[in-house]
Amino acid sequence: MSTRQKVLLITFEYPTGKAYCGGVGQIVKQCREALLGLGYEVYVLISSEFRKKYPVKLLHSDGSLARFSNFRAFQKQYDWHAFNYIVQHFVNWTKELKKLKNHKGTRPKIVYHFHSILRREKDSGFKTLNHFLFNQERMIEIADKIICPSRYEYENFSRYFPSFLNKVVLIENTMETFSRQDEEIGNIKAQYGIKDGDIVSIYVGRLEKIKGAHTLIQHLPHILNRYKHLKIFIIGKSLERNLYKKLMKMQKRFSRQLFYIRYIEKRRLFQYYYLSSIYVNTSLSESFSLATHESAFCNNGLLLNRLPVFDKFKDAALFFSNHDSNDNDFIPRYEELIRNNRLRDKLAKKATEIAKDYLPKSKIKKEFQSFLKNSLK
């Protein structure tokens, strides 16, 4: 690349410091690293709000972080037109991006890299805010190109937005992996009083209904009371006060079995995966589920909600349904994984093979190189 082209990634979360960062932020991080590796000058605008008066942060290519009192302050120092590409991972600043799109003359190419179809979630009964829904559909119209994160969501996009299929490019999510550190795992076991005969289970995700956290919290007392050798880590940001209060009450009751951690840096989180034997995903809606792939990679037996996106694990996991009228198979499936060591190990081995087989197929750097070269001429 003769001259370094500039890329601006826009996101509502990114792993900077010790703040919680979910799957979207992790994918943005991997996109940034891929683009840096291709020789681009990459900036990340981190803004979780729609209001121009709200503070924003900007991550530079060298890793330094600048803070601005508001969005206008950022715009004064960084004109949209200074970038060759703007990649939107969220649904804010659509009015500004539309003005940019309508600008006569040279302008940046606008890419919308979405992470889930909000119309699908709304149709499934979730309380998706109307302004999120409206802005996503506006972004689909504005974008020069759209990046879809999984084959499952590509099918959904085709169904909901067939007139925009000419814009869509599939770049499947990938995952960052870390090696097992036995000394660190030993320290975690000592910290939480985990003995050799204990079975460790893990849940990674936000505490909210769309992630199915209510199902886990509802049934855990029965499970923990019956299986004293079970230890479970619940890791994720709390977004619903009632669920958090119930969890804290439960943690007090089962202080030697249940451990809640709001945030763990990814490298260390992998040690919790390696320590665990059972990964539980109660989510009601997933586009890809980074945590499920990560836990599978680390040899966990999977207990998954019966969602189409998990079809790839159909012979490598136990499934349950947590719809309101049919959630009574969660406990039997969970107990089966706790009691049956041979089944758990068999499923974990298959899940690990699927995750490891997927990893080399996900070449985000190569795919971005082709995307920017061929799709955005």
C-alpha positions in Angstrom: 0.0 0.0 0.0 1.8 3.1 -1.2 -0.1 5.5 1.1 -1.6 4.4 4.4 -5.4 4.5 4.1 -7.4 5.4 7.2 -10.2 3.3 8.6 -12.6 4.4 11.4 -14.4 1.7 13.3 -17.5 2.8 15.3 -18.6 0.6 18.2 -20.4 0.8 21.6 -17.8 -1.3 23.4 -14.2 -2.2 23.1 -11.8 -4.0 25.5 -9.9 -1.0 26.9 -9.0 -1.1 30.6 -11.1 -3.2 33.0 -14.5 -2.3 31.7 -16.9 -5.1 30.6 -16.6 -6.0 27.0 -18.9 -8.5 25.2 -18.7 -10.3 21.9 -19.2 -7.2 19.7 -16.2 -5.5 21.3 -14.1 -8.6 20.9 -14.9 -8.9 17.2 -14.2 -5.2 16.7 -10.8 -5.8 18.3 -10.0 -8.6 15.9 -11.1 -6.5 12.9 -8.8 -3.7 14.1 -5.9 -6.1 14.4 -6.6 -7.6 11.0 -6.7 -4.1 9.4 -3.5 -3.0 11.1 -1.9 -6.2 9.8 -2.9 -5.2 6.3 -1.2 -1.8 6.7 -4.2 0.4 7.3 -4.2 3.3 9.8 -7.0 2.2 12.1 -9.0 4.3 14.6 -11.8 3.0 16.9 -14.6 5.5 18.0 -16.1 4.1 21.2 -19.5 5.6 21.9 -22.4 3.9 23.7 -24.9 6.7 23.3 -26.8 8.6 20.6 -26.6 12.0 22.3 -24.0 14.4 20.9 -23.3 15.8 24.4 -22.2 12.4 25.7 -18.4 11.7 26.1 -16.7 9.6 23.4 -13.3 7.8 23.2 -11.0 7.3 20.3 -8.4 4.5 20.1 -5.5 5.4 17.8 -3.5 3.0 15.7 -0.6 3.1 18.2 -2.9 2.0 21.0 -3.2 5.4 22.7 -6.6 6.4 23.9 -8.0 9.9 23.5 -11.1 11.2 25.3 -13.5 13.8 24.1 -16.1 15.6 26.1 -18.7 15.0 23.3 -19.2 13.9 19.7 -18.8 17.4 18.3 -15.4 17.8 20.0 -14.3 14.6 18.2 -15.7 15.9 14.9 -13.8 19.2 15.2 -10.5 17.3 15.4 -11.3 14.4 13.0 -13.3 15.3 9.9 -15.3 12.3 8.5 -13.7 13.0 5.1 -10.2 12.3 6.5 -11.1 8.6 6.5 -11.1 6.3 3.5 -13.5 3.8 5.1 -16.0 4.1 8.0 -17.1 0.8 9.5 -20.2 1.0 11.7 -20.6 -1.8 14.3 -23.4 0.0 16.1 -26.5 2.0 15.1 -25.7 5.5 16.3 -24.8 8.7 14.4 -27.0 7.6 11.4 -28.0 11.2 10.6 -24.3 12.3 10.3 -23.5 9.2 8.2 -26.5 9.9 5.9 -25.2 13.5 5.4 -21.8 12.0 4.5 -23.4 9.6 2.1 -25.3 12.4 0.3 -22.1 14.6 0.1 -21.2 15.5 -3.4 -17.6 14.7 -4.3 -15.1 12.4 -2.7 -16.2 10.7 0.6 -15.3 7.7 2.7 -16.9 4.3 1.8 -19.5 3.5 4.5 -19.7 -0.1 5.7 -22.2 -1.5 8.1 -20.9 -4.5 10.0 -23.9 -5.8 11.9 -24.0 -8.3 14.7 -27.6 -9.4 14.8 -30.9 -8.7 13.0 -32.9 -6.6 15.4 -36.1 -7.2 13.4 -35.7 -10.9 14.1 -35.3 -10.3 17.8 -38.4 -8.0 17.8 -40.5 -10.6 16.0 -39.4 -13.1 18.6 -41.0 -11.0 21.4 -38.0 -9.2 22.8 -38.2 -5.6 23.9 -35.9 -4.2 21.2 -36.0 -0.5 21.5 -37.7 1.2 18.5 -34.9 3.7 17.9 -32.4 0.8 17.7 -34.6 -1.0 15.2 -35.1 2.2 13.1 -31.4 3.1 13.1 -30.4 -0.4 12.1 -32.7 -0.3 9.1 -31.5 3.2 8.3 -27.8 2.0 8.4 -28.7 -0.8 6.0 -30.0 1.8 3.5 -27.0 4.2 4.1 -24.2 1.6 3.8 -22.3 1.1 0.6 -21.6 -2.4 1.8 -22.8 -4.6 4.6 -20.8 -7.3 6.5 -22.8 -10.2 7.8 -21.2 -12.1 10.8 -22.5 -15.6 10.3 -24.2 -17.9 7.7 -27.2 -18.1 10.1 -27.7 -14.3 10.0 -27.0 -14.2 6.3 -30.1 -16.3 5.9 -32.1 -14.1 8.2 -30.9 -11.0 6.3 -32.0 -12.5 3.0 -35.4 -13.1 4.4 -35.9 -9.7 6.0 -34.0 -7.4 3.5 -34.0 -9.2 0.1 -33.8 -5.9 -1.8 -30.4 -5.2 -0.2 -28.7 -8.5 -0.9 -26.5 -6.9 -3.5 -24.8 -5.1 -0.6 -24.1 -8.0 1.7 -20.7 -9.8 2.1 -20.3 -12.7 4.5 -17.3 -12.5 6.8 -17.9 -15.0 9.6 -16.8 -14.1 13.1 -13.6 -15.6 14.3 -12.2 -16.1 17.8 -9.0 -15.3 19.6 -7.6 -18.2 21.5 -5.1 -18.5 24.4 -3.1 -21.5 25.7 -3.7 -23.3 28.9 -1.7 -22.0 31.9 -1.6 -24.7 34.6 -0.1 -22.5 37.3 -2.8 -19.8 36.8 -5.5 -22.5 36.9 -4.1 -23.8 40.1 -4.2 -20.3 41.6 -7.9 -20.0 40.6 -8.7 -23.3 42.1 -7.0 -22.3 45.4 -8.8 -18.9 45.4 -12.3 -20.5 45.1 -11.6 -23.7 47.1 -12.1 -26.0 44.1 -11.0 -29.6 44.9 -10.0 -32.4 42.5 -13.4 -34.1 42.8 -15.4 -31.0 42.0 -17.1 -30.3 38.7 -16.8 -26.8 37.4 -19.5 -25.1 35.2 -19.4 -21.7 33.6 -21.8 -19.2 32.1 -20.5 -16.2 30.2 -22.9 -13.5 29.1 -24.9 -10.5 30.2 -27.5 -10.9 33.0 -30.6 -10.2 31.1 -33.6 -12.0 29.7 -32.5 -12.1 26.1 -29.4 -14.1 27.3 -31.7 -16.4 29.2 -30.1 -15.6 32.5 -33.5 -15.8 34.2 -33.6 -19.6 33.4 -30.2 -20.2 34.9 -31.0 -18.2 38.0 -34.4 -19.9 38.4 -33.0 -23.4 38.3 -29.6 -23.1 40.0 -30.8 -23.4 43.6 -32.1 -26.9 42.8 -28.9 -27.9 41.0 -26.5 -26.5 43.6 -28.5 -27.9 46.5 -28.5 -31.4 45.0 -24.9 -31.5 43.7 -22.6 -30.2 46.5 -19.5 -30.9 44.4 -20.6 -28.5 41.6 -19.0 -25.1 41.4 -20.3 -22.6 38.9 -18.9 -19.3 37.6 -21.3 -16.7 36.2 -19.3 -14.0 34.3 -20.9 -11.0 32.7 -22.3 -7.6 33.1 -25.6 -7.1 35.0 -28.3 -5.2 33.0 -31.5 -6.2 34.9 -31.7 -5.2 38.6 -34.1 -7.9 39.6 -31.9 -10.7 38.1 -28.9 -9.3 39.8 -30.7 -9.1 43.2 -31.8 -12.7 42.9 -28.2 -13.8 41.9 -26.7 -11.9 44.9 -29.2 -13.6 47.3 -28.3 -17.0 45.8 -24.6 -16.3 46.0 -24.9 -15.6 49.7 -26.8 -18.9 50.2 -24.3 -20.9 48.1 -21.1 -19.0 48.8 -18.8 -22.0 48.4 -20.4 -23.1 45.1 -21.6 -20.0 43.2 -19.2 -17.2 42.1 -20.2 -14.1 40.2 -17.6 -12.0 38.4 -18.6 -9.0 36.4 -15.6 -8.9 34.0 -12.4 -10.9 33.3 -9.8 -10.0 30.8 -10.0 -12.4 27.8 -6.6 -14.1 28.4 -7.5 -14.9 32.0 -11.1 -15.9 31.0 -9.7 -18.7 28.9 -8.2 -20.2 32.1 -11.7 -20.3 33.6 -12.8 -22.1 30.4 -10.0 -24.6 30.7 -10.8 -25.2 34.4 -14.5 -25.9 33.6 -16.1 -29.1 32.4 -19.6 -27.7 31.5 -20.5 -24.6 29.7 -24.1 -23.4 29.9 -25.6 -21.1 27.3 -29.3 -20.3 28.1 -29.5 -17.4 25.5 -32.7 -16.9 23.7 -31.1 -15.2 20.7 -27.6 -15.6 19.2 -26.1 -14.7 15.9 -22.8 -16.6 16.4 -22.0 -16.9 20.1 -18.3 -16.3 20.6 -18.3 -17.7 24.1 -19.8 -21.0 23.0 -17.0 -21.5 20.5 -14.4 -20.4 23.0 -15.6 -22.8 25.7 -15.9 -25.6 23.1 -12.3 -25.0 22.1 -11.3 -25.5 25.8 -12.9 -28.9 26.0 -16.2 -28.2 27.8 -19.3 -30.3 27.6 -22.0 -27.9 26.2 -25.5 -27.3 27.5 -27.2 -25.1 24.9 -30.6 -23.6 24.2 -32.2 -25.1 21.1 -31.4 -22.4 18.6 -30.8 -22.8 14.9 -27.4 -21.1 15.1 -26.2 -24.0 17.2 -26.9 -26.6 14.6 -23.2 -27.1 14.1 -23.0 -28.6 17.6 -26.1 -30.8 17.1 -24.1 -34.1 17.8 -21.7 -32.5 20.2 -23.9 -31.0 22.9 -27.0 -31.5 25.0 -29.9 -29.2 24.2 -32.9 -27.8 26.1 -35.7 -25.5 25.4 -36.5 -22.5 27.7 -39.6 -21.2 26.1 -42.1 -20.1 28.8 -44.2 -23.2 28.4 -41.5 -25.8 27.9 -38.5 -25.2 30.1 -38.7 -28.3 32.2 -35.9 -30.1 30.3 -33.2 -27.7 31.5 -32.6 -29.5 34.9 -32.5 -33.1 33.5 -30.0 -32.1 30.8 -27.8 -30.2 33.3 -27.9 -33.1 35.7 -27.1 -35.6 32.9 -23.9 -33.7 32.2 -23.0 -33.4 35.9 -23.6 -37.2 36.6 -22.4 -38.8 33.4 -18.6 -38.3 33.1 -18.3 -40.5 30.0 -21.1 -38.6 28.1 -19.7 -35.2 29.2 -16.2 -36.1 28.0 -17.5 -37.6 24.7 -19.5 -34.5 23.9 -16.6 -32.2 25.0 -14.2 -34.0 22.6 -16.7 -33.6 19.7 -17.3 -29.9 20.5 -13.5 -29.3 20.7 -13.0 -30.9 17.3 -15.8 -28.6 15.8 -14.3 -25.5 17.3 -10.7 -26.4 16.2 -11.9 -27.3 12.7 -13.7 -24.0 12.4 -10.7 -21.9 13.6 -8.4 -22.2 10.5 -11.4 -21.6 8.2 -12.0 -18.2 9.7 -9.4 -16.0 8.0 -10.6 -12.6 8.9 -7.4 -10.8 7.7 -7.5 -12.4 4.3 -11.2 -11.8 3.9 -10.9 -8.2 4.8 -8.2 -7.8 2.3 -10.4 -9.2 -0.4 -13.4 -7.2 0.8 -11.6 -3.8 0.7 -9.9 -4.6 -2.6 -12.9 -6.0 -4.6 -16.1 -5.0 -2.9 -15.4 -1.3 -2.2 -13.9 -0.1 -5.5 
